[in-house]
Amino acid sequence: MKDKDLLKLFLKNGWKEKRIHGSHHILEKDGQTEVIPIHGKDVPKGLLNDILKRTNLKF
């Protein structure tokens, strides 16, 4: 999955962009914070699975 598609998935599911630190977007929802790396390529499979598990999202 492309990093920008992952970011769109989060924003579509109610996450708000709190700030951007370099190439990392910090998102927040219901007191939970998640960092999404935006490097212009696919998110590695292990990292993608970890992020989706922590946030209970599916694509």
N, C-alpha and C positions, 0 to 999 in steps of 0.2 A: 504494500500500500504506500502510495506517495505521502510524504509528510504534509503537504498542503491539503490533501484529501482527509487526512486524520484530523487536522485542525478544523476543517469545515464540519466534520462529523461531531466534534466536540461543541462547536458553536451552535450547530443545529439542535443539539440536545440540551441546550440551556446553560452551558458553561460560558462564563464571561472572561474576557481577556483582562487580567489584572495589570500586567506589565510585560515588557519585552526586554530581556537582558541579552544583548548580542544576538545570537541566532536561536535563542531559547524563548519560547512563549510560555508565560506562566498564566495558567487558567485557574479559575476558582468557581466552585458551586457548592452551596450548602456547607461552607466552612472547610471543604476538602480542596486541596491544592494539587495541581498536576503540572509537570513541566513537559512541554512538547518540543523536541529539537527540530528546527526547520533548516535543513542543510541542502535542500534542492534535489533530493533523491529519495529512494525508497527507505522506509524505516526498517531496520533489521528485524527479522521475524521474532527473535527472543524479546527484544525491547517492546515491540508492538504487542505481543501477547501479555507481557507484564503490565503495560499501560492499560490495556483493555480489561484485564482481570481486576486491577485496583479500582477501576472506575465503573465496572459492571456494564460496559458498552459492548455492542456487537455491530459488525459491519456487514 
